[in-house]
Amino acid sequence: TRDARGVGTSITHHPDTGASLLGLEIPYWSQVIELLTSFHDQHPLFDYVGWDVAITPEGPLVFEGNHNPSLRGLQFYEPLKARPSFREFCEERGIL
């Protein structure tokens, strides 16, 4: 998580509920990946999307795709451009 100044810190429990985050498995995760991968396979022009997905008792529900996703949270642990596949993706599109 990040504090009010944007400084990162590790936590082990949810700040509101106190529920443990260690070992937490996201329900329906494989279905989320399958759903989004299927969309991208069918619509290759949408090659860079930040998806908002809700996990409901019945399964995943995609409710929005963003053409300009915030990468700040994703880069908390490792810069994405340090990953060869992401760097290549960005270089192909002139992003880096």
TIMI-2910 file (N, C-alpha, C, CB; in pm, 1 decimal, decimal comma, always signed):
<rs>
+----------+----------+----------+----------+----------+----------+----------+----------+----------+----------+----------+----------+------+
!      n_x !      n_y !      n_z !     ca_x !     ca_y !     ca_z !      c_x !      c_y !      c_z !     cb_x !     cb_y !     cb_z ! resn !
+----------+----------+----------+----------+----------+----------+----------+----------+----------+----------+----------+----------+------+
!    +83,8 !   -117,3 !     +0,0 !     +0,0 !     +0,0 !     +0,0 !    +88,4 !   +123,8 !     +0,0 !    -95,4 !     -0,3 !   +120,9 !  Thr !
!    +28,7 !   +238,1 !    -24,0 !   +101,1 !   +365,8 !    -19,1 !    +34,9 !   +454,2 !    +85,3 !   +102,7 !   +436,3 !   -159,2 !  Arg !
!   +117,4 !   +529,2 !   +158,3 !    +61,6 !   +621,7 !   +256,7 !    +21,6 !   +751,8 !   +186,4 !   +163,9 !   +649,6 !   +371,3 !  Asp !
!    -22,4 !   +849,9 !   +262,6 !    -70,8 !   +976,0 !   +205,8 !    +37,0 !  +1048,6 !   +125,8 !   -122,0 !  +1066,6 !   +316,6 !  Ala !
!   +163,8 !  +1023,4 !   +156,0 !   +273,8 !  +1087,9 !    +83,3 !   +317,3 !  +1006,2 !    -37,6 !   +392,8 !  +1109,5 !   +176,0 !  Arg !
!   +256,1 !   +887,9 !    -57,4 !   +291,0 !   +803,6 !   -170,0 !   +404,1 !   +707,0 !   -142,3 !   +326,7 !   +887,7 !   -284,7 !  Gly !
!   +444,9 !   +698,3 !    -16,3 !   +552,9 !   +607,4 !    +20,9 !   +496,1 !   +466,4 !    +37,1 !   +622,9 !   +654,6 !   +152,2 !  Val !
!   +560,6 !   +369,7 !    -25,8 !   +513,0 !   +231,9 !    -21,4 !   +549,4 !   +161,3 !   +107,7 !   +568,1 !   +155,0 !   -137,5 !  Gly !
!   +461,0 !    +74,9 !   +150,5 !   +483,8 !     -7,4 !   +268,6 !   +409,6 !   -139,2 !   +251,8 !   +438,0 !    +66,0 !   +398,0 !  Thr !
!   +461,9 !   -243,5 !   +311,6 !   +395,8 !   -374,2 !   +304,4 !   +297,5 !   -389,2 !   +419,8 !   +499,9 !   -488,9 !   +307,0 !  Ser !
!   +185,6 !   -454,0 !   +390,4 !    +87,6 !   -484,3 !   +494,5 !    +51,9 !   -631,4 !   +485,6 !    -39,6 !   -395,2 !   +480,8 !  Ile !
!     +4,8 !   -687,9 !   +594,6 !    -35,0 !   -828,7 !   +596,1 !   -184,2 !   -846,1 !   +619,4 !    +42,1 !   -903,3 !   +702,6 !  Thr !
!   -252,2 !   -737,5 !   +658,6 !   -395,6 !   -744,0 !   +687,8 !   -467,5 !   -625,8 !   +623,3 !   -420,5 !   -745,4 !   +840,7 !  His !
!   -590,2 !   -647,7 !   +583,6 !   -671,3 !   -542,3 !   +523,0 !   -688,2 !   -428,6 !   +624,0 !   -810,4 !   -597,7 !   +477,3 !  His !
!   -666,7 !   -304,5 !   +580,8 !   -671,1 !   -192,8 !   +675,7 !   -808,9 !   -165,6 !   +736,2 !   -623,6 !    -69,6 !   +607,8 !  Pro !
!   -916,8 !   -203,6 !   +668,9 !  -1050,9 !   -178,2 !   +720,8 !  -1107,7 !   -297,1 !   +796,8 !  -1143,5 !   -141,7 !   +608,0 !  Asp !
!  -1093,1 !   -416,4 !   +740,9 !  -1156,4 !   -534,2 !   +800,9 !  -1064,0 !   -611,2 !   +893,5 !  -1205,6 !   -625,9 !   +693,0 !  Thr !
!   -934,0 !   -592,6 !   +876,9 !   -838,8 !   -669,7 !   +956,2 !   -817,1 !   -810,8 !   +903,5 !   -885,4 !   -676,5 !  +1098,3 !  Gly !
!   -883,0 !   -847,6 !   +793,9 !   -869,8 !   -982,1 !   +737,0 !   -727,0 !  -1002,8 !   +686,5 !   -972,3 !  -1004,0 !   +621,7 !  Ala !
!   -675,2 !  -1121,8 !   +705,8 !   -540,7 !  -1154,5 !   +660,7 !   -534,5 !  -1154,9 !   +508,7 !   -496,4 !  -1290,3 !   +716,4 !  Ser !
!   -428,2 !  -1099,0 !   +454,5 !   -406,5 !  -1097,3 !   +310,5 !   -306,3 !  -1203,6 !   +267,5 !   -358,7 !   -960,3 !   +266,4 !  Leu !
!   -235,2 !  -1260,1 !   +362,8 !   -133,7 !  -1360,2 !   +331,3 !   -200,3 !  -1490,2 !   +287,9 !    -41,4 !  -1384,7 !   +452,6 !  Leu !
!   -160,0 !  -1539,7 !   +173,6 !   -215,8 !  -1664,5 !   +122,3 !   -354,5 !  -1650,8 !    +63,1 !   -219,7 !  -1765,1 !   +230,4 !  Gly !
!   -402,9 !  -1528,6 !    +50,1 !   -536,9 !  -1505,0 !     -4,8 !   -541,8 !  -1546,9 !   -151,3 !   -576,8 !  -1356,2 !     +9,7 !  Leu !
!   -641,2 !  -1622,1 !   -189,1 !   -663,0 !  -1660,0 !   -328,3 !   -785,1 !  -1585,1 !   -379,4 !   -681,4 !  -1814,5 !   -343,2 !  Glu !
!   -770,4 !  -1524,6 !   -495,7 !   -881,3 !  -1450,2 !   -554,5 !   -974,2 !  -1549,9 !   -622,2 !   -830,6 !  -1342,1 !   -656,0 !  Ile !
!  -1100,8 !  -1553,3 !   -580,1 !  -1195,6 !  -1647,8 !   -641,8 !  -1211,0 !  -1621,6 !   -790,8 !  -1332,7 !  -1638,9 !   -573,3 !  Pro !
!  -1229,1 !  -1727,6 !   -866,8 !  -1255,7 !  -1720,2 !  -1011,2 !  -1139,6 !  -1660,0 !  -1091,0 !  -1380,8 !  -1638,4 !  -1035,7 !  Tyr !
!  -1018,4 !  -1657,2 !  -1035,4 !   -907,2 !  -1591,9 !  -1104,1 !   -882,2 !  -1651,4 !  -1242,4 !   -781,2 !  -1602,2 !  -1020,4 !  Trp !
!   -886,5 !  -1782,8 !  -1254,6 !   -861,9 !  -1843,7 !  -1385,8 !   -970,9 !  -1802,6 !  -1485,4 !   -855,8 !  -1998,0 !  -1373,7 !  Ser !
!  -1094,6 !  -1785,0 !  -1438,1 !  -1201,9 !  -1739,7 !  -1526,5 !  -1180,6 !  -1594,4 !  -1569,6 !  -1337,9 !  -1754,6 !  -1456,9 !  Gln !
!  -1128,6 !  -1510,9 !  -1480,4 !  -1098,3 !  -1372,0 !  -1515,5 !   -996,0 !  -1369,9 !  -1628,7 !  -1045,1 !  -1293,3 !  -1391,8 !  Val !
!   -888,4 !  -1445,4 !  -1613,6 !   -783,5 !  -1449,6 !  -1715,4 !   -839,3 !  -1501,3 !  -1847,7 !   -666,4 !  -1538,0 !  -1668,9 !  Ile !
!   -919,7 !  -1606,8 !  -1840,9 !   -979,4 !  -1664,2 !  -1962,5 !  -1072,2 !  -1563,8 !  -2031,2 !  -1057,3 !  -1792,9 !  -1928,3 !  Glu !
!  -1154,1 !  -1495,2 !  -1954,5 !  -1248,3 !  -1397,8 !  -2008,6 !  -1176,1 !  -1284,2 !  -2080,1 !  -1336,0 !  -1341,8 !  -1897,3 !  Leu !
!  -1073,6 !  -1227,5 !  -2016,8 !  -1003,1 !  -1114,7 !  -2076,3 !   -914,6 !  -1157,2 !  -2193,0 !   -919,5 !  -1044,8 !  -1971,3 !  Leu !
!   -852,7 !  -1273,5 !  -2181,3 !   -771,4 !  -1324,7 !  -2291,5 !   -858,8 !  -1352,5 !  -2413,3 !   -696,4 !  -1452,7 !  -2248,9 !  Thr !
!   -976,5 !  -1407,1 !  -2391,5 !  -1069,8 !  -1433,9 !  -2501,3 !  -1109,5 !  -1304,4 !  -2571,5 !  -1195,1 !  -1506,3 !  -2449,1 !  Ser !
!  -1138,1 !  -1200,8 !  -2494,4 !  -1173,0 !  -1071,6 !  -2554,5 !  -1058,7 !  -1021,5 !  -2642,1 !  -1206,2 !   -967,4 !  -2445,0 !  Phe !
!   -937,3 !  -1025,9 !  -2589,3 !   -822,4 !   -975,2 !  -2665,1 !   -794,6 !  -1059,5 !  -2789,4 !   -698,1 !   -971,8 !  -2576,2 !  His !
!   -821,1 !  -1189,2 !  -2781,7 !   -804,4 !  -1274,6 !  -2899,1 !   -904,2 !  -1236,4 !  -3008,7 !   -821,8 !  -1422,8 !  -2860,7 !  Asp !
!  -1024,3 !  -1197,4 !  -2969,1 !  -1129,2 !  -1163,2 !  -3064,8 !  -1121,2 !  -1018,2 !  -3113,5 !  -1264,2 !  -1187,9 !  -3002,8 !  Gln !
!  -1053,8 !   -931,8 !  -3036,3 !  -1047,1 !   -788,9 !  -3068,0 !   -902,4 !   -740,5 !  -3056,4 !  -1140,0 !   -706,8 !  -2973,7 !  His !
!   -816,9 !   -777,6 !  -3151,2 !   -674,0 !   -746,3 !  -3139,8 !   -640,2 !   -597,2 !  -3142,3 !   -600,6 !   -813,4 !  -3249,9 !  Pro !
!   -730,8 !   -512,1 !  -3187,8 !   -701,6 !   -368,2 !  -3186,2 !   -698,6 !   -312,6 !  -3044,3 !   -805,1 !   -292,3 !  -3268,8 !  Leu !
!   -763,9 !   -380,6 !  -2951,4 !   -761,4 !   -339,7 !  -2811,0 !   -643,2 !   -409,0 !  -2743,9 !   -896,5 !   -374,8 !  -2738,3 !  Phe !
!   -522,7 !   -359,7 !  -2772,9 !   -404,9 !   -431,5 !  -2725,0 !   -352,9 !   -382,2 !  -2590,6 !   -296,1 !   -421,4 !  -2826,0 !  Asp !
!   -404,8 !   -271,8 !  -2539,8 !   -355,1 !   -217,3 !  -2413,2 !   -472,7 !   -159,2 !  -2336,4 !   -244,8 !   -108,8 !  -2437,0 !  Tyr !
!   -527,3 !   -236,5 !  -2244,1 !   -648,6 !   -198,1 !  -2171,8 !   -630,8 !   -228,5 !  -2024,1 !   -773,1 !   -271,8 !  -2228,1 !  Val !
!   -676,2 !   -136,6 !  -1941,5 !   -683,1 !   -161,4 !  -1797,7 !   -826,0 !   -199,0 !  -1763,6 !   -636,3 !    -36,8 !  -1715,3 !  Gly !
!   -846,5 !   -322,4 !  -1719,9 !   -981,9 !   -373,4 !  -1696,6 !  -1024,3 !   -355,8 !  -1552,1 !   -990,5 !   -520,0 !  -1735,0 !  Trp !
!  -1149,7 !   -314,1 !  -1533,2 !  -1211,5 !   -312,8 !  -1400,6 !  -1300,7 !   -435,2 !  -1393,5 !  -1292,9 !   -179,5 !  -1373,8 !  Asp !
!  -1270,0 !   -524,7 !  -1300,9 !  -1340,4 !   -652,0 !  -1289,1 !  -1389,5 !   -667,4 !  -1146,0 !  -1248,7 !   -771,3 !  -1329,8 !  Val !
!  -1515,3 !   -700,2 !  -1130,9 !  -1571,5 !   -730,5 !   -999,1 !  -1583,0 !   -881,6 !   -985,8 !  -1710,9 !   -661,6 !   -978,8 !  Ala !
!  -1551,3 !   -931,9 !   -869,5 !  -1569,8 !  -1074,3 !   -841,1 !  -1701,0 !  -1086,4 !   -764,8 !  -1448,1 !  -1135,2 !   -758,6 !  Ile !
!  -1800,7 !  -1147,2 !   -828,7 !  -1932,4 !  -1164,1 !   -767,3 !  -1947,4 !  -1309,4 !   -721,3 !  -2046,4 !  -1125,0 !   -867,3 !  Thr !
!  -2047,8 !  -1339,3 !   -643,1 !  -2069,7 !  -1479,7 !   -603,0 !  -2090,0 !  -1573,2 !   -721,9 !  -2190,3 !  -1488,9 !   -511,4 !  Pro !
!  -2135,7 !  -1517,7 !   -836,2 !  -2159,2 !  -1598,8 !   -956,1 !  -2036,9 !  -1606,4 !  -1046,9 !  -2276,3 !  -1543,0 !  -1033,9 !  Glu !
!  -1934,5 !  -1527,8 !  -1020,7 !  -1815,3 !  -1526,5 !  -1105,2 !  -1773,0 !  -1385,2 !  -1138,0 !  -1839,8 !  -1604,2 !  -1233,2 !  Gly !
!  -1676,3 !  -1370,7 !  -1229,9 !  -1625,1 !  -1237,5 !  -1262,6 !  -1722,4 !  -1158,0 !  -1348,9 !  -1491,5 !  -1249,1 !  -1333,8 !  Pro !
!  -1722,6 !  -1026,8 !  -1327,9 !  -1804,8 !   -935,1 !  -1406,1 !  -1715,2 !   -820,4 !  -1450,8 !  -1928,4 !   -882,7 !  -1323,6 !  Leu !
!  -1695,3 !   -809,2 !  -1581,7 !  -1617,2 !   -699,4 !  -1636,8 !  -1712,3 !   -582,1 !  -1653,7 !  -1548,4 !   -738,7 !  -1773,1 !  Val !
!  -1679,4 !   -467,9 !  -1592,8 !  -1770,1 !   -354,7 !  -1606,8 !  -1708,0 !   -233,5 !  -1672,6 !  -1821,6 !   -316,1 !  -1474,2 !  Phe !
!  -1576,6 !   -238,9 !  -1700,3 !  -1517,6 !   -125,0 !  -1769,5 !  -1378,2 !   -160,7 !  -1819,0 !  -1512,3 !     -1,9 !  -1677,3 !  Glu !
!  -1344,4 !   -104,5 !  -1932,9 !  -1207,8 !   -110,9 !  -1985,1 !  -1156,9 !    +30,7 !  -2002,9 !  -1201,5 !   -189,8 !  -2119,7 !  Gly !
!  -1033,4 !    +55,1 !  -1961,8 !   -975,8 !   +189,1 !  -1968,2 !   -859,9 !   +192,1 !  -2067,5 !   -928,3 !   +234,6 !  -1828,8 !  Asn !
!   -863,8 !   +287,4 !  -2159,0 !   -758,0 !   +298,5 !  -2259,4 !   -630,8 !   +361,4 !  -2202,8 !   -807,0 !   +380,1 !  -2377,5 !  His !
!   -639,5 !   +419,5 !  -2084,1 !   -523,0 !   +482,4 !  -2022,8 !   -508,7 !   +435,5 !  -1877,1 !   -534,8 !   +637,2 !  -2029,6 !  Asn !
!   -481,5 !   +307,6 !  -1858,0 !   -476,0 !   +255,0 !  -1721,2 !   -359,3 !   +313,0 !  -1642,0 !   -465,6 !   +103,2 !  -1723,8 !  Pro !
!   -382,3 !   +329,6 !  -1513,8 !   -276,1 !   +374,8 !  -1424,6 !   -185,4 !   +257,2 !  -1393,3 !   -334,3 !   +436,3 !  -1294,3 !  Ser !
!    -58,2 !   +273,6 !  -1419,0 !    +37,0 !   +166,2 !  -1393,4 !   +108,6 !   +183,5 !  -1260,5 !   +138,1 !   +158,8 !  -1505,1 !  Leu !
!    +80,9 !   +290,4 !  -1188,8 !   +153,5 !   +318,7 !  -1065,4 !   +144,1 !   +203,8 !   -965,2 !   +100,7 !   +446,1 !  -1002,4 !  Arg !
!    +25,0 !   +154,2 !   -942,8 !     +8,1 !    +44,7 !   -847,9 !    +75,3 !    -83,3 !   -893,3 !   -137,5 !    +18,9 !   -824,9 !  Gly !
!    +71,4 !   -108,9 !  -1023,2 !   +134,1 !   -229,0 !  -1075,9 !   +285,3 !   -223,8 !  -1066,6 !    +93,0 !   -250,2 !  -1218,7 !  Leu !
!   +340,5 !   -103,6 !  -1063,0 !   +485,8 !    -89,3 !  -1060,7 !   +539,4 !    -75,1 !   -918,3 !   +527,7 !    +31,0 !  -1143,8 !  Gln !
!   +457,6 !   -102,4 !   -821,5 !   +496,8 !    -87,6 !   -682,0 !   +615,0 !   -178,7 !   -648,1 !   +378,3 !   -118,3 !   -590,1 !  Phe !
!   +612,1 !   -300,4 !   -695,3 !   +715,3 !   -397,3 !   -660,3 !   +826,9 !   -408,7 !   -762,9 !   +653,3 !   -530,7 !   -641,1 !  Tyr !
!   +795,4 !   -380,9 !   -888,7 !   +894,5 !   -395,5 !   -995,1 !   +852,3 !   -307,8 !  -1111,9 !   +909,3 !   -544,7 !  -1039,3 !  Glu !
!   +944,1 !   -227,2 !  -1165,6 !   +907,5 !   -147,4 !  -1283,5 !   +868,7 !   -239,4 !  -1399,7 !  +1025,0 !    -54,2 !  -1325,5 !  Pro !
!   +756,2 !   -211,4 !  -1463,3 !   +711,1 !   -294,9 !  -1573,9 !   +810,5 !   -295,9 !  -1688,7 !   +576,4 !   -247,5 !  -1623,4 !  Leu !
!   +878,9 !   -184,0 !  -1711,1 !   +973,3 !   -182,5 !  -1822,8 !  +1094,6 !   -271,8 !  -1796,4 !  +1019,3 !    -39,9 !  -1850,2 !  Lys !
!  +1107,6 !   -322,2 !  -1674,1 !  +1213,9 !   -418,8 !  -1644,3 !  +1176,3 !   -558,6 !  -1693,6 !  +1242,6 !   -422,2 !  -1492,8 !  Ala !
!  +1049,4 !   -579,5 !  -1723,1 !  +1003,7 !   -708,6 !  -1776,5 !  +1022,6 !   -708,1 !  -1927,7 !   +853,8 !   -736,0 !  -1739,0 !  Arg !
!  +1101,7 !   -799,3 !  -1981,1 !  +1130,1 !   -798,5 !  -2125,0 !  +1005,4 !   -798,7 !  -2212,8 !  +1214,2 !   -917,1 !  -2159,8 !  Pro !
!   +903,7 !   -877,3 !  -2177,9 !   +783,9 !   -885,2 !  -2262,8 !   +708,7 !   -752,1 !  -2265,6 !   +690,4 !   -996,8 !  -2213,1 !  Ser !
!   +700,2 !   -684,4 !  -2151,9 !   +629,9 !   -555,8 !  -2148,0 !   +712,0 !   -448,0 !  -2218,6 !   +601,0 !   -514,0 !  -2002,1 !  Phe !
!   +841,3 !   -449,5 !  -2197,0 !   +927,4 !   -351,5 !  -2263,6 !   +917,0 !   -366,5 !  -2415,8 !  +1074,7 !   -368,1 !  -2217,5 !  Arg !
!   +920,4 !   -490,8 !  -2464,9 !   +907,9 !   -516,5 !  -2608,3 !   +773,4 !   -466,5 !  -2660,8 !   +923,8 !   -666,6 !  -2637,7 !  Glu !
!   +666,4 !   -493,6 !  -2585,5 !   +532,5 !   -448,0 !  -2621,4 !   +531,6 !   -294,9 !  -2637,8 !   +429,2 !   -492,3 !  -2513,7 !  Phe !
!   +588,4 !   -223,5 !  -2542,1 !   +590,9 !    -78,5 !  -2547,2 !   +679,7 !    -25,2 !  -2658,9 !   +637,1 !    -24,0 !  -2415,5 !  Cys !
!   +793,5 !    -87,7 !  -2679,7 !   +883,2 !    -43,0 !  -2785,8 !   +819,2 !    -62,0 !  -2923,0 !  +1016,2 !   -118,8 !  -2778,6 !  Glu !
!   +745,2 !   -170,1 !  -2942,8 !   +675,8 !   -194,5 !  -3070,0 !   +574,9 !    -85,1 !  -3101,1 !   +605,5 !   -329,7 !  -3067,1 !  Glu !
!   +517,1 !    -26,9 !  -2995,9 !   +412,8 !    +74,6 !  -3012,6 !   +464,8 !   +216,0 !  -2996,5 !   +302,2 !    +51,0 !  -2914,0 !  Arg !
!   +596,2 !   +231,0 !  -2976,2 !   +654,0 !   +364,6 !  -2961,5 !   +625,3 !   +428,9 !  -2828,8 !   +604,5 !   +452,9 !  -3068,9 !  Gly !
!   +587,1 !   +350,8 !  -2728,0 !   +558,4 !   +404,7 !  -2595,5 !   +689,5 !   +432,0 !  -2519,9 !   +468,5 !   +306,6 !  -2515,3 !  Ile !
!   +788,4 !   +346,6 !  -2539,0 !   +920,2 !   +365,6 !  -2474,2 !  +1023,7 !   +398,2 !  -2578,8 !   +963,0 !   +239,4 !  -2394,4 !  Leu !
+----------+----------+----------+----------+----------+----------+----------+----------+----------+----------+----------+----------+------+
</rs>
